[in-house]
Amino acid sequence: MVSCFHCGDTVPPDEHRTVRIDDKPRPVCCIGCQAAATFIRDAGLDDFYRYRTAPTPQPEDGGRDEWSLLDDGSLQQDFVEPLDDGRGEARLLIEGISCAACSWLIEHALTREEGVEQIRVNPASGRALLRWDAARRPLSELLRLIAALGFTPHPVGSEAAAGAAERERSRALKRLAVAGLGMMQVMMYAVALYLGAVQAMEPLYQDFLRLVSLLVATPVLFYAGAPFFQGATRDLRARRPGMDVPVALAMGGAYAWSLWVTFRGGEEVYFDSVTMFIFFLSLGRYAEMAARHRAGALGEALSQLLPASALRLQPDGTEQRIAARHLRVGDVVIIAPGESVPADGVVIAGQSRLDESMLSGESEPLPRGTGARLVGGSLNLEHPLRMRVEQVGADTVVSAIGRLLERAAAERPRLAQTAERVGRVFVIAVLVVAALIALVWWQIDPSRALPVVLATLVVTCPCALSLATPTALTAATTRLARDGLLISRPDTLENLARVDRLVLDKTGTLTRGQLRITETLPLGAEDESACLNIAAQLEQGSEHPLARAFPRAPRAAEEQRYQPGAGVQGRVDGQRYRIGRADYVAALAGPPPAGLPADALLLGGEQGWLAAFRLADQLRPEAAVALDELRGLGLRAAMASGDAAATVAAVARQLRIDEHAARLDPAQKLERLAEYRRRGELVAMIGDGVNDAPVLAGADVSIAMGGGTALARASSDAVLLREDLRLLPHGVRLARRTLRIIHQNMAWALGYNLIGLPLAAVGLVPPWLAAIGMSASSLIVVLNSLRLGRAARNTPLAAAGVTEART
């Protein structure tokens, strides 16, 4: 029987196709595998075959062309984020990835393709981020290329994502069940053998028990233990020592020695130690996988929030049920009680209460009436609502949150990378020490050399060391996301735990950002109504909180141009106008008239000054408490705002913020951040507007308000999904606790190994006891990390819907 070189399937007897790889003819089972292998070879990527740890999936049928459907812009809304200049970033789940070599192959094959800017593939999750230029290359061609390599790309959010996780969980459970049942059976035979050794069991029965132990332990080793051998093979081929290397050496050595003793005779077999080791190690891996899946479940749940259909109100007054993906901006939809909101929009009729807990962590239903903004995915609980659609597809809040989660999942934090480097050094040290111990015991008592070396390899397995950091980070980020603080970059928790300075924007951050016009002062010939109309057209389409204070205009001004931190310019009825700061408007309208209110928003045009608008906003009720808590944690607060000095000073007085600055543009805010950093402080910035995006990108830790602009959210390390500032001290406390847990895990793992090593080296720890100790060590690390995900009760935050961690 001949196996296909590419996919591993049996080559039919009448199939004689081959592909030359490494100057040797390699048999393949079909034209698809021949084409895939030829493509990989011709692309100069045949190193893939040397480093892969499992056969590659058979390429899809060449006649299948469903990828062309994914060039449809309406379908891409769900999994492609549009970037500037026609570029896009697609989130994919690639089925068939079994190791790092698969990721390497896909990344190298696509990176050299025209139109591809970047592709990152996470071998652990099978997820990929593909950034490409749609004008130069349709997405379908790139997906077809991935399929030609033997992998199947799926848009994230499709049923394939949930299916892949389910398949992984199912395989792990089967392996765990085989290992558990095998361990119990072999332990029964082992007990009989130990008792027989004491009571002089006849050799015939002893041989029989060893033989049945072998029969039971063999499937446990080669099925349940297969992932460890695959991992060790991958590590050795990549010349990168990993934790699977000593594990595979210990399991393989114990099994091989026991096999020899079973048929050729000897003192002792170690089938019990082998099966016990595999069972406990599989148990630890399953716990780690479950924690990882819980983190991924949030993203999957988000993708399922938007309903498949929506009830659209037609212009003639009739109702039509359509697919939610066919909704367009401006459509009016009817949301019945019990239905989910199909897109982001504004209520135009009705009053109800909505459950937004999945999006914001807010546990209580929130009242929503005419004029209120609704977030797609929230659940209408009481009465029917009519909503005008304002964002669909990739522009919705749910899609933005999903992209942030994907970004966080595609990168590894510095702490995890450091732990991996330490683990590699540790593995090398363990292998050297094991070799020395084998040499010494061979001189002292050759019969004990093998069990001592096995116990040493098992007891020093760095499983707990490798789990110490990722399990804690995963548990903490998942917990924060459920509470309403979404971490979107891998190093955020580490930086947040060490931050010294907190810089806050005012409007939309410390205040609600729900401004209203309290007074309109005409400055020219136009009356109040005409000034409001011009201002509304200028602000139409702006995401700045100030723009929401003006009524919705029937159309937007022409040639709109936004000046961050200054205002907006546009053309209305052929005339050019500006609205914003006094110096910005004066550049168009001329010298300002005397007596202009310092805290007003100003409007002027080419004909002169038109009006001053006084706006009012409200402080967030929890702002003072949150800042007090942050000061209690040792953080210094400062406010940097583009608003008038008098308004900023008034807010600073109410919140007892000593350092504050007004009338700052984005460059000046960045300079203030740089000044704090020159003092040696680690700075966190919290903001919400378009003008905050540069300063958010320049901070050590950036946090955007969930209701802020899409640009601010995309520029940030974290997003306050639930706009409750008390999540800030909660996040700092949990970040600090996460670092403590990581340090505890590392200390435990290293301490256990350092104590266990000398005991095993002198022969005081038998292999079976080493297996229990190592596995218990890994489970302790996982369980210690999972404490981060537990919620405390009876705290002020818990009463408000935010669950606080015990410290």
N, C-alpha and C positions, 0 to 999 in steps of 0.2 A: 504494500500500500504506500503510495507516494503522496506527500502533503504539498499543498500549494505554498510556494515560497512567500507569497504576499498575504493571503488570508488564512492559511493553515487548514483549509478544507481538503478533503480527499480529492485527488486529481482523477477524473474519470479515466477508465482504461483506454478509451479511444481518443483521449486528448493528449496532444504532443506539443503543445505550445511551451516555449521557454523564453526567458529574458536573461540577458547576460549581466550579471552583477558581480563586481570584483573579478572580472575576466572568467567567470564560470557560468555555464548555462543553468538557470534556475527554473524548475518546473512551475507552471501556473495552471490554474484550473479552468480559466475562462478568458474570453477576450477582454472583459472588464479589468481583471487583475493584471493581465498583460499590459493593458494601456496604463494603468495606475503605476505599476512598477517601472515601465519605460519612461513615464513622465518624471518620476522621482529621480531615476538615474540620469536622464538627459538634463535635468535641472541641476545636477551636481549635488544632490541631497541624499545619495545612497548611504551616507553614514547613518542615516535613520535606521537602517536594517541592523546595524551593529549594536545600536543602543536601545532599541525597543525591547520591552519585556514581555510582550504578548503579541500574537498575530493581529494584523490590521483587518478591520472589517472589510467585507467584500464591497466593491464599489456598487453604487446604485445602478439600476438598469439604464443603459444609455438612452432609451426612449423616453424616460421620464423628464419632464421639463416644467415641473411646478415652480421652479425658481423664478421663471419669467413673471409669474403672478405677483411676486414680491417687489417688482419694480413699480407697482401701483402706489402712488403717493398716499392714497387713503389707507392702504394696508400697512405702509411704513409708519403711520402715525403712532402705532402701538409699540414699536421697538426701535425706531430711529430718531435720534435727536438731531434736528437740523442745526448746522453750524453756519458760520459766515462763508461767503464766496461759493455757495453751492455745495459745500462739503457736508458730510453727515457722519454720525457715529452710531453704528448699529450694535445692539446687544444680542448676542447669539448664544445658544446652548449647542455645543458640538458633541454629538453622540459618537461614541467609539474611542474616546481618548482613554488610554490605559496607563500612560506614564509620561514623564517629562519629555521623552523623545518624540511623542506625538505632538506635543505643544511646539517643540523645536521645529518639527517638520512643517507644520502649518504656518508658523510665524515666518520661517525662512522662505517658504514657497510663495507666500502672498506679499511679503515685503518688497520683493523685486518686481511685482506686477505694476503696470502703469495705473495710476489713479489711486493706489493704496498709500496712505500717509503713515498709518501705524496700525498694528494689530497686536493685541496682548491676549494670550490664552492662559488661563489658570488651569493647570493639570489636575488640581485637587477637585475643583468644582465642575470642570468642563465648560466654563463660561468664557466668552471672548468678547472683547471690545474692538470693533473694526471701524477705523476712521478712514474714510475714502472720499474722493471727489466724484460726485455723481455725474458731473458734466463730462468727465473724461472716461468714466467706466460705469456701466449699470451694475447695480448690486447683484443681479442674477448671475452675471458672468463670474463674479468672485465666489458666490455660493456654489456655482457649478464646479469651480476649480477645487474648492474644499471637498465636494462630493467625489471629484475625480481622484483625490488622494485616498479615498476610502473612508471618509468620515461623513456624517450626516449633520449639516447645520440646521438648527431650528431657531426661529425668532423667539426670544425670551418672552415668556408670558403665554406661550402655546402649551398645549397639553403635554408636549414632550418634556418640559421642565419638571413637572410633577412626576411624570413617568420615570425619568432617570433617577430621581431621588428615591422613589418607591422601589425601583429595581435594586439600587445599592443597599437599601435597608433590608430587602428580602434576601439578597445574597449573604449579607452579614449575619442575619438571623439563622439562615440554614447552616452556615459554617459554625456559628456558636452552638447550635443544637447538636451538630455532629460531634463537635469537640466535647460538649458537656456529657452526652450519652457515652461517648467513647471513654472519657476519663472515669466515669462511674464504673463502667465494666472493667476497665483495666485495673482500677484500684481494688476491686473485689478479688481479682486474680493475684494482685500484688500482696494483699493481706494473707491470702492462702500460701503464697510463696514464702513470705516472712515467717509465718507460723510453721511452715514445713521445714524451714531452715533450723528452727529451734527444736522441732520434734522429729528430726531426721526423716523427712519425706522421701519416699522411694524415687530414684532418678526418673522413672518412667512418668510418674505423675508431675514431677517438676518440669520435665521436657514438654509435657502436654500443656501445662499452664503457661509456659513461656511461648509456645506456639500459638495458642488462642490469644494471648496478649499481643503478639505480633500481628495477627489477623485483624484485631480491633484497632490497634494503634496505626496501622498503615493508612487507612482512609482518613484518619484524623490528621496525620502528618501531611499527606499529599493533597487533601481537599481543604480542610480547615486551616492548615498551615501554609497553603500555597501563597497567599499574599505576602508573607514574610520572606519567602524564598525569592519571589518576584522583586520585592523591594531591595533585597540584598544584591541580586543580580544587577538591577538597575544602578545601584550605588557603585558597585565594583566596576561596571562598564564605564560609568562616568568618572571613575577614579575619585569618588567623593564618599568617604566613609560615613555611613549613616547608622542609625540605631538598629536597622534590620540585619546588619552584618554579624554582630556578635550573637543576635537571636538565632539567625539561621545556622551559624556555626555550632551553637549549643544544641539546637534541636537535631540538626543533621548528624552531628558527632555522636550524640547519645543514641540515636536510632541506629546508626551504622554499627556502633559497638554492640548494641543489644542484638542486632541481627546476626552478627558474627558469633556471639555467645550462644544464641539459640540453636544454631546449626553446628557449631564447632566446639561448643562447650566452654564453660568459664565460670567465674564466681557469681556475677550478678548482672541482671538486665535493668534497663532504665526506662521501660515503656511507660511506667506510671509517671515518671518525672516529665517525659516528653508530652504526654497527653494533658497533664495538669498545667504545664507551662503554656501550651497552646490555648487551653480553655481560658485561663486567667488573662492571658495577653489579648485574646479575642474579646473578652469581656471589657477590658479597658478600651480597646479600639472601638467597640460598639458604643460605649458611653461617650467617647469623644465624638463619634459620628452623630450620635443623637443630639449632642449640644450644638454641633455645626448645622444640623438640619433645622434645629429650632431657630437658629439665626436666619437661615435661608427661608424659613416658613413665612417670616414677616414680609419679605419681598414677594413671595408667591401669593400670599393673601392679598397684598396690595394690588397685584395684577388682576385679581379676580373681583375687585371691588366694583368696578364699573359694570353696569348691567349690559346684557347683550342687545337689548332693544330699548326704544324710547317712544313715548306717545307724543307725536309732533302735532301742533295746531296749525292747520293749513290756512292760507290767506282767506279762503271762503268760509272759514269757521268750522270746517269738518276736522275730525281727528284721524290721524293715520299712524299706525304702528310701523316703525322703520327700524333698521339695524342702527344701534347707537353710533357706529363708526361713520354712518352717513350724515350725521348731524353737522350743521355748518354754523358759523358765527352769525348771530342774529335770529336763528330759529327760536320759536317759542315752544316749550314742551310743558306737558302736564305731568306732575309727579303725584301719583296717588299715595294714600297712606300705606305703608308697608313696602314701598318701592324705593330703590336707591336712586340718587341723583345721577343722571347719565353723563354730565359734563359740568364744567365750572360755569357759573352764571349768576344772574341777579334776579331776585324775586320781584315779579311785577304785579302779582295778585295772590292773596291768601296769607294765612298765619298758621304756623305749625311749630312743632318741636322736632329737632333732628338729632340723631345719634352720630357724633363725629369721633367716637372713641377710637376707631381703628386708625384714623388719620392723625389724631392729636393727642391721644391718651386721656382726653377729657371724658370722665366716666358718666357725667350727668348729661341728659339731653338738653340741647340749647334752643331757646326760642328764636325763630326766624320769621320775619314779616317782610312787607313790601320795602324794597330798597336794600335788603340784606343780601350779602354775597353768599352763595352756596358753593360748597366744594364737592366736586364729583366723587361719588363713592359713599357719601354720607347717607344715612337712612332716614327717610321721612316717617315719623311715628304717628302723627295724629290726623291732620287735615290735608286735603289736596292743595297743591301749590302750582302756580304758573311761573315759569322761569324763562328769562331770555338768555340764550346761550352766549357766553363771551369767550370761552377757551375750549378747544376740542383737541383730541389726540395728544401729541407730544407737548402741547402748551398747558395741559391741565396740571394741577398740583400733584395728583397721584402719579402721573408720568414723571414729573420732576423728582419726586421722592424716590421712585423706583430707580431712576438713573443714578441718584446719589448712593443708593444702596449698592448698585452694581459697581460703582467706582470704588466704594470701600472694600467690596469683596475681591476686586481684581488686583489689589495691591497688598503688600505685606509690611507691617510696621517694623520700625527699627528694632524694637525689643525682640520681636520674633526672629529677625535676621541675626541679632547678636546671640540669641539662644541657640540657633542652628550652628553658628560658628563654634560656640563653646561645645556643643554636642559632638561636632566632628572631631575636635581635639580630644575630647573625652574618650571617644570610641577608639582612636588611635592609641591612647594611653592604656585603655583596657586590653586591647589586643597584645600590646607589648608586655604588659604585666602578666597576662595569661600565658604567654609563651615562656616567660621567665619561670613562672610557677610550675609549668609542665616540666621544664628542664630540671628544676630543683627536686620535685617529687619523683622524677624518674631516677634520680640518684639515690633518693632516700628509700622509696618503696614504689616500684613501678606499678604495682597492682592498684595503688590509690591515685596514681597520676590523673587518670581520666575523670573519675568522679570529682576530684578537687578542681580540675580545670573547668569541668562542666558547671559546677556550683559557682565558680568565680565568674564565668561568662554570664550566667543567669543573674546572679545577685548584683552584678554591676551593669546590667542592661540599662541604658539611659532613657528608657521609656518615659519615666516620670519627668526627667529633665526636659525632654522634648515636648511634653504636654503642659509644662508649668506655665508658659507664657500664652500660647494661643487659646487655651481653654479659658483662662481668666479674661483675656481681651474679648473673646466671643461672648462670654456670659455678660460682661459689663455693657458692651455695645448693644446687645439684644435688650437688656434690661432698660437702658436709657431710651432706646427707640420706642419701647412700649410705654414708657412714661411720658414721651413727647419731645425728647431731645435726640435728634437723629445725628449720629456721628458718620461723616461721609469720607473722612480720610484716615488712614491707618495710624498715624502718629498723634492724633488729636488727644487721646486720653493721656498719653505720657506728658504732652505739653500742658494740657489743662491742669494736671496735678501740680505742676511746678510754676504756674503763672503767678506773677507778682502784681501786675497792673491791669486794671480793667478800664477800657476807654469805651464810653457809650455815646451813641448818637442820641439826639433828643426826639425829634418828631417821628413817631412810629415805633420808637424803641422805649424810651422812658414815658412817652405819652401814648395814648391809644392810636394816634394817627387818624382819628376820625374828626377832621377839622370841619368847622362850619363858619360861614361868613356872619360876623356879628354887626358889621358896619361897612357901608360903601360910601366913600367920599369922592364925588366927581371933582376933577381938577381942571376940566376944560369945558368945551361946548356940549359934549355928549352927555345925555342924561344917564341916570343910574342903570336903567334897563339896557341901554345900548352898550354901556361899558361891560355889564355882566355878560352880554351876548358875545362880545369880542373876546373877553377873557375865557369864556367857556370853549369857544372854537380853538383858541390857542392851546388850552389844556386838554382838549379832546385827544384821547389816545395815550396820554402820559401815564406812567405808572407811579409817579411821585405822589405821596400822601396829600400834598397841597392841591393836586388836581382834583381830588375827590370832593373838595369843598364846593366846587362849581357845578351847576346843573349840567345835565347831559345835553350837548349841542346836537342839532340835526346833522351837522357835518363838521369835519375838522378843518382847521386853517390850512392853506396851501403852503408848501415850502417850509414845513415845520423844521426847526433846528433847535435841538436841546443843548444847552450849555451847562454841564454838570456844576452844581453849586451856585449857579447864577440865575438861570431862568430859561424861558422858551421864547423863540422868535418865530413869526409866521406871517403869512399874507392873508388878509381878510378883505374881500371885495376889492382886490387890487392894491390895498394899502398895507404897508409893512408895520407890524406892531411887535412890542416886546412886553413880557410880563415877568417880574422877578425882583431882584435886588435893585436898589436905587442907582448904583454906579453902572449896572448892566443896562438898565432902561435909559439912563442919561446919555449913554453912548449913541442912542438913536434919537431920543426925544429932546436932547439939549439940556442945558443947566436946569436942575430941579427947582421948583418953586419953593419959596420959604415956608417953613412950618410943616414940612412933610412929617407925618408920624414915623418914628424910628422903627416901630415894630410892625409896620404894615407891608403888605405885598403890593407892588406898584405896577401900573399899566401905562404905557405910553406908545406913541407912534411917530411917524415921520412928521406929523403936524403938531406934535407937542405932547404934553402930559395929559392923561385922560382920567385916571382914578387911583385911589388908594383903598385897598381892601383890608379890613381888620378881621383876623381869623382867631378862633378860639379852639383850644384843644384841652383834653383832660389827662391828668397824670394817670398812669396805670395804678390801680389801688394797691397792688402788691409791691410797687417799686421800692417804697421806703423799707419795707420788711426785707426784701431781697438784698438791698444794699447793706442794711445792718448785718445781715447774715454773712455777706461777703467780707465786710470789714472784720467781723468776728473770726473769719478764716484767715485773716492776715493780708487780704488783698487791698490795694489802694485804688480808689475809683476816681475817674476824671471824665469830663463831658466835652466832646468836640462836636460843634454844631454849625450849620450854615445859617442859622436863624439870627434874628436881631439880638444885640447884646442884652437889652432889657429883658426879653423873654427868657433867654438862656439863664441869666442871673436869677430870675424869679424861680425857675425850676431847680436850679442848683441850691438855692436857699431852702426850698421845701425838702429837698432830699439830702441836705448837709454834704454836698459835694464841694470840696474846697477848690479843686483845680477845674476850671471850666474856661472854654474859649468859644467866641461867637464869630459869625461871618467868615467861616473857614470854607475855602473851596477844597476839592479832593487833594490837591498838591499840598496845601497847608496842613490838612489832617495827616497826610503821610509824613510831613516834616515833624509834626508833634510826636508821632509814633517813633520816628527815628531818634528824636531827642530822648524819649524814655528808654529806648534800647541802648543809647550811648551811655546812659546811667547804669547799665547792667541789668535792667529789668526785663523780664519776659512778659510780653504784652498780649492781652486778649482784646479784640475789638468786636463790639456788637452793633449792628446796624441793619438797615432795611432797604435803603433806596438805591437807585442807579448810581448816584454820586458817591455812595459808600463802597461800591464794588472795588475801586482801586485800593482803598485803604484796608478793606477786608482781605484782599489778596496779599497785602504787604505785612499783615500782622502775624505774630507767632501762632496765635490761635484766632480764627475768625468764626463768629457765630452770627447767622442771619435770622431775622424774625421770619416765621413761617408765612406771614401774610405780606412779606416784603416782595420786592421785585424778583423776577426769575433770575436776572443777572446777579443780584446779591446772593441768592441761594446757591447759584452755580459757583460763585467765587469763594464760598465759605467751607470751613472744615466741619461745621456742624450747623444744624438748623433747629430752631425752636418751633417744632410743629405745633405745639400748644403754646400760645403766646402768653406764657406765665413766667415772669422773670425769676420766680422762686426756683425754677428749674436750673438757673445758673449756679447758686450755691449747692443745690442737689448734685449737679454734674461735677462740680469741683470735689465735693466730698467723695462721690463714688469713684472719680478718677484717682484720688489719693488712696482710697481703699483698694482699688485695683492694683496699684503699684505695691501696696503692702502685701496683698495676696500673692502677687507674682514673686516678691522677695521671699515670702513664707514658703511658697512652692519650691523655689530654687534651693532655699536652705534645707528644706526637708529632703529633696531629691539628692542633693550633693551629700548631706549628712548621712543619709541612709546608705549611699554607695560607699562612703568613706569608712563607715562602721562595718558594713557587710563584707567589704573586700578583705581586710585582714582575717576576719573570722572564717571566711570561705577558704582563704589561702592556706590556713593552717589545718584545714580539714574538719572544722567544727560545724560546718553547715552542709548537710547532705543536699543533693540536687533538688529533691522534691520540696524541701523546706525553702531553698533559694527561690523556687518558682512561686511559692505562696507569698514570700516576702516581697519579691519584685512586683508581683501583680497587685498586692495590697498597697504598695507604695504608689503605683500608678493610680489606683482607685482613690486613694486619699487625696492626691493632687487634683483629680477631676472633681471630687465632691467638695473639696475646699474652694475651688474656683466657682462651682455652681452656687455657692453661698451668695455670690454677688448678684445672682438673679432673683434671690428671695426678697420679698417685700416685708417691711415692718408695718406694724399696725399702731393705731393710736398716736400718730404724730400729726402735727398741723398739716403737713403736706399730704399725708394719707387721707386726712379728712377732706382735703380739697381735691382729691382725685389723683394726686401724685404720690406714689408709693415710695417711702424712704427706706434706704438700706440701713440695716443695723451696723453699728460700728463697734 
